[in-house]
Amino acid sequence: MERILGRAVRERRGKTGMTQARLAELSGMTQAAISRLERGKCMPTFPLLERISRAFEATLLVTVEPGRGVTVTFADPDDGLRQGSETRIRNGLLPGQRNGGAVAARAS
């Protein structure tokens, strides 16, 4: 999960042309912390994800779907929450996950 969140942050930062230093400044983190996050070396808290989402001026969508894995998407406000830079874990079910409905968490 840490790697997939980190990859999504790195991809969104690249798409927006934002530097790690600028994202750190806007989200109240250090550049070193952003680097660790992007490399999947830490698991961000929900308040931190909210600050990063605010810095990108985008909605962060995290979806867990049985059999399909985890999807992390930063969606622009005018995307209608359908598009954005999307990253997915493609290795099937997460450890301990069983059949059931999709669960989504939204930070904006």
Secondary structure, DSSP 8 states (H G I E B T S, - for coil): -HHHHHHHHHHHHHHHT--HHHHHHHHT--HHHHHHHHTT-S---HHHHHHHHHHHTSEEEEEEETTTEEEEEEE-GGGTTS-SEEEE--SSS-TT--S---EEEEE-
